[in-house]
Amino acid sequence: MDSDTTVVIEAAATKRVTAKLDRLPPVYKRWWFWTAIGGVVAVSVAVSAAVLIPRATEVGDIEPGQIATQSVRF
């Protein structure tokens, strides 16, 4: 994809140089696009598993639904 050329012109002269540019491949054909998609999918699966897989409840000393708090007003 890199290209080099040498142009020699006289003082106060102009010269037109034409170069054919290669087209870049579309985003979905690049390695980093699919790496990013894979990372997003992996994180999504890990977070979903952490949230949705039921865990055993721990034994505590607060009755379910019985939490006393103080109201604070400003």
C-alpha positions as CSV (number, residue, x, y, z in Angstrom):
1,M,0.0,0.0,0.0
2,D,3.0,2.3,0.4
3,S,4.4,4.0,-2.7
4,D,7.4,6.2,-3.4
5,T,8.2,8.4,-6.4
6,T,10.8,10.9,-7.3
7,V,10.0,14.1,-9.2
8,V,12.5,16.5,-10.6
9,I,11.4,19.9,-11.8
10,E,13.1,23.1,-12.9
11,A,12.9,26.2,-10.8
12,A,9.6,28.1,-11.2
13,A,8.2,25.3,-13.2
14,T,5.1,23.2,-12.3
15,K,4.5,19.5,-12.9
16,R,1.4,17.4,-12.4
17,V,1.9,14.1,-10.6
18,T,-1.0,11.6,-10.7
19,A,-1.1,8.7,-8.3
20,K,-3.6,5.9,-8.2
21,L,-4.8,5.3,-4.7
22,D,-5.8,1.9,-3.4
23,R,-9.2,1.5,-1.9
24,L,-9.3,0.5,1.7
25,P,-11.3,-2.6,2.6
26,P,-14.6,-2.1,4.3
27,V,-14.7,-1.9,8.1
28,Y,-16.2,-5.4,8.4
29,K,-13.3,-6.9,6.6
30,R,-10.7,-5.6,9.1
31,W,-9.3,-7.8,12.0
32,W,-9.9,-5.1,14.7
33,F,-13.6,-4.9,13.9
34,W,-14.2,-8.6,14.6
35,T,-11.9,-8.4,17.6
36,A,-14.0,-5.6,19.1
37,I,-17.3,-7.5,18.3
38,G,-15.9,-10.6,20.0
39,G,-14.9,-8.6,23.1
40,V,-18.4,-7.0,23.4
41,V,-20.0,-10.4,23.0
42,A,-17.7,-11.9,25.6
43,V,-18.3,-9.1,28.1
44,S,-22.1,-9.3,27.5
45,V,-22.2,-13.1,28.1
46,A,-20.1,-12.7,31.3
47,V,-22.3,-9.9,32.7
48,S,-25.5,-11.7,31.8
49,A,-24.3,-14.9,33.5
50,A,-23.3,-13.0,36.6
51,V,-26.7,-11.3,36.8
52,L,-29.0,-14.1,35.7
53,I,-27.5,-17.2,37.3
54,P,-29.2,-17.7,40.7
55,R,-26.9,-17.9,43.7
56,A,-27.5,-19.4,47.1
57,T,-28.8,-16.9,49.6
58,E,-26.7,-16.2,52.7
59,V,-28.2,-16.5,56.1
60,G,-28.6,-13.1,57.8
61,D,-30.2,-11.7,60.9
62,I,-32.6,-9.3,59.0
63,E,-36.1,-10.6,58.3
64,P,-37.0,-10.4,54.6
65,G,-38.8,-7.2,53.9
66,Q,-38.1,-5.8,57.5
67,I,-35.6,-3.1,57.2
68,A,-35.9,0.0,59.4
69,T,-34.4,3.3,58.1
70,Q,-34.4,6.9,59.2
71,S,-35.8,9.5,56.8
72,V,-33.6,12.4,56.0
73,R,-34.9,15.7,54.8
74,F,-33.0,18.7,53.6
